[in-house]
Each structure stands twice: as C-alpha cells, then as structure tokens.
Amino acid sequence: MGLPIKLISTDFDGTLFAEFENPPIPEELEQLIGQLQARGAKWVINTGRDMSSLMEALGRAGIRIEPDYLVLVEREIHLHRDSRYPGLDDWNAACARAHAEVFARVQQDLPAIVAWIDARFHARIYEDAYSPFCLIASNNGDAEVIHSYLAEYCRSVPHLTVVRNDVYARLSHEAYNKGTALAEISRRLGLGTEAVFAVGDHLNDLPMLSRRHARFLAAPANAVDAVKDAVRQQEGYVSKLSHGNGVAEAINHYLERIPS
C-alpha cells in the first residue's frame, strides 16, 4: 500500500508553533514531517499570518525542513520554489478581486460598526492590506459578543464573513478560507480528500477541519472546545498532548491505524 497521508495541513500558532516553548516546534514533529516529505508527502502551513510574520517565526524556530505550500492570511496560496514562496497567480488574483468587490459593499457601513463597538467595549480597530476592518478585543468575552454582532451584520452582505481567532477578528470573503485553499492545493496535486490530514486549534481552523477537505482530522489538547467538538463529531482525533507534540501524536495515530 502507498503512504496514506499525502498532504499534511497544519495551522501554525497554537498548533504547530508554541511561542514560549523550547523549541517552539518539537524536534519529533519536525523529523516526522521531514520523513513523510522524503516519502512524497507534501506539507502546507495553513495560517492567518502574512508572509513576513510567518517567515520571521519560522526563522526563530530554527527548523530545518521547508513547507511545500503556504496558505497565508487564511486565503493566499504560495508554493515553495528554491528559497522563495511565489504566489499562485490565478488563485491569488481571483481571491484579491473577490475581496475587493465584497469590501466595496461594506465601506459605507464601517463607521456605524465601529461606533457600535466603541460604545460598548475597549478594542483596537484598524485596517490592513487584507481587510478594511480588523479587530483586537480586550478579552475573549468581549470578542464573543463582538463576533456575534459582526456575524449578524455579515448576513446582510452577500459573500461576507467574519474570521475569528481568539481575540482577533477580520472581515473576509466567504469563498476563501483555510478549507477552500486546502481544497485548491489538493486539486492541483491530484489528491482526493482521503489522502489529506488537517490539524488546528481555533475557530479560524474550522473550515479546513471538515471531511469535505480532509479525511484525517485532528486537534491538539490546547484547542478550543468548538474545535475539539467539531473534530470528534467527524470521528477525528483529539490528542491528549498540546501544540506540536499533539500534532505528532495525531499523525502517528493515523499512520498506525492505516499502515502504508
């Protein structure tokens, strides 16, 4: 039999990478992914970070393997080539057009949204290159209420959604997320979902933690309850270990169940 896992999709912060652990990416996990890559598997880091932030974190982590693909800001796809990660032009261009169109519809509503939040919470609100509305709440309780408000607003704008990770949130186009980007990489590699492994720890990982996109689903012990519940409901694996150690355990769990 061939290698059962041919595409490994890992969230970064809180899943693959733990900022305050030493090392932040466990050596066992690095070796395991490297061994699978040597056997033909591809690895994608599927993250909300942008390129510069991710490259800095990988450099500080000091790992000696390279992801074959990057999904950045939960939507852009980049392919490893030599020492660089050029973007997949057709996907990224379509992604940019779709976001420009949906964001044009919300510009007139942003002052009212900001005013509603400012009247009730202390939060940092800003615009960046990826969204006209980004937010950092003071705590998770505030983030929950603001998330519900934004989700209700998004229902009034076709194709608009809110993406949340912990106290962070931003507006986005519903067609572009960690799940659809993973599906596009699978398509380009000629892989069905039966050969795909996906692991994550927070709400923005839920789109890829679906049997629509991956057969092998997992969450580390530190994942939020909504993620653990989603993984368990789809007969995925929730590790008793946190962060990268949990990822390594989950991969080995599936490899042992389905021998190559």
N, C-alpha and C positions, 0 to 999 in steps of 0.2 A: 504493500500500500504506500501511497505518497504521503508527504507531510500534510497533516490535517489542517494546520493553521498556516495559511499562505499570505495573510495580510494582518498585521497587528496594529490596531489603532489605540493609542494611549493619550488620554488627557495629560496635561503637563503638571500644573500646580495642584498640589494635594493628592496627586495620583502617582505620576512618575517621579516628581521632584518635590522634596520637602526642604524648604529653605534653611531650617535650623538644625537639620540632622547632618551628621558627618560620617560618610559622604552623603550629599543630598540625594543622589541616585545610587542605590545599593549596588555593590560590585556584582553580586549574584545576578541581579536583574540585567545589568549591562552584559555580562557574559552570556546569559540565556538568550537575550535578543540577538547578540552577535552570532551565536551558534545557529540560531534559526535563519538569520540572514545568509550565513555561509551555505545553508542548505536550500536557499532560494526564496525564503520568505521576505516580504517587504514590510518595512516599519514606517508608520506615519505618526508624527506628533500632531495631535488634534487639539488646538489651544485657542484661547481667547487673546493671547498676547500678539503683539505685532512683531515684525522681523527683528528689529534692533533689540527689543526687550528679551526675546527668546534666545537670540544669539549670545547676548551677554550672560544669561543664566546658564546656558549650555557650556560656555567658556569657563564660568566659575565652577561648574560641576566637575569639569575635568574629565568627561567621559571620552573614550577612545573609539566609539562607534558613531556612525552618522545615520540619522533617519533618511529613508529613501524619499519621503514626501513630508511636507509640512502643510497643515491647514492652519492658516493664521486668521486672527480676529473672527474665528468660528466660520469662515467662509472662503477666503482666498486659498488657492491651491498652488504649491510650489514644489518643484522636482529637484532633487539633488543631482548636480552635474559638476564634476570636478570638485572645486572647493566652494561652489556657489549654489544658490537656490533660485533659479529663474522661475518666474510665474508661468502658469499655463494660460497663455494669452486669451484663447477663446472663452474659457470658463470665467476667468477674472474680468474680462471686458464685459461679458453679459451680466456678471454679478454687479459691476460698477454701474451699468446702465439701469438695471432694475432698482438698485438702491437710490440712484439719483431721482428716478421717477416717483418712487413712493415717498421719499423725503420731501420732494417739492410740494406734496399734498399736505404735509404736517407743519410747514413753516409758519403759517398763519395761526396755528393753534398753540405754538410753543409758549408765547407769553402767558396765556391762561394756565397752561400746565405748570409752568414754573411758579406762578403766583399761588396756585393751589398748594403746592409743596411747601413754598416758603412760609405760608400762613400757618402751617401745622408742624413742620419739622425743621431741624437744623441738618442740612445736607449740602454737599458740594455738587453743583450742576455746571456742566461745561459742554463744549462742542469740540470734537476732534475730527481727524480726517476720515473717520469711518461712520460717524453718526452725528446728527445735529443736536442730539440730546443724549448726554451721558450723566450718570449719577453715582455718587458715593454716599450712602446713607450713614448715619452715625452708629447704627446698630442693626441687628437682624430684625428686631421687632418693627422698627420704622421701615426697613426695607420690605417687609412682608406687606404692610399697608400700602406703601407706595407702589409696589409691584401689582397689587390688586387693582389699584386706581389706573395704572398705565395699561394693564391688560384689558380693562373695560374700555378705555379710550381706543385701544388698537382695534377693537371690534367694529369701530365706526369708520375705519380706514382700510379699504381692501389691500390685502397682502402685507399689512404692517403687523409687527410683533414686537414684544419686549423680551430681551435676553438678559437673564439674571444669573449672577454667580456671587453668592454670599451677599455682601452689602453693595456690590457693584451692579449696575444695570445700564442698558442702552437700547435704543430703538434699532430695528433691523427689518429686512425683508424676509417674509416667512419661508420663501423658497430656498434660502441659502442659510445653512446651519451645519453643525458638525456631522449630522446624519447624511444630508444630501451631498456634502463634499466627500464623505467617505464612500457613498454610492458611486460618485463620479470616478474616484480613483479605482474602485473595484471594476467598474465598466472598462476603463482604459487598460487595466491589467487582464481583462477577460476572465474575471473571477465571479463566481456566484456567492451569495451570502453564506453558503455552507462552509466556506474556507476563511471566513473573516472573524477575528477576535476584536472586541471593543471593551475598554475599561474606563471608568470615570467615577468622579466623586461628588459632583454638584449638579445643580439644576440645568446649567447650560450643556451638560453632557447627555441629558435625556434623549435628544433627537438621535444620537448615534447608538444609544443603549436600547436598541429595538431590533427585534427579529426581522424587521424589514431590511435592515442593513448588515446584520451580523448574526451568525449562528451562536457564537461563543460570547456570552455577555458576562461581565464581572464588575465588582465594586470592592475597593479596599474597606477595611474596618472603619476608617475615619469618614466614609461617605455619609452624606446627609440621609435622613430616613427615607425621603421621597425617592432617592436613587436606589437605596437598598431594596425598598418595596418593589420598584419597577423591575429590578433585576430578578428578584425572587419570583415575582408573578410570571416571568417568562422562563422560569426554570434555569436561570443563570446562577452564577457562583458568587457569593459574598464571603470574602476572606475574613479570617479572624485576625489577620495582620494588617497593619496600617501602611499607607503610602506604597513606595516601591516594593517593599517586602510582600505586601499583599498582592501586587501585580504579578510578581514572580511566582507566588504560590498558586494564583489563579491559572496562569499559563501552564504550569506543571500539572495542575489538576486536570485540565482538559487533555493535555498530551498523554497523561497516564490512562485516561478513560478511553481514548481513541488512539491506539498505537499507530505509528507510521509504518 
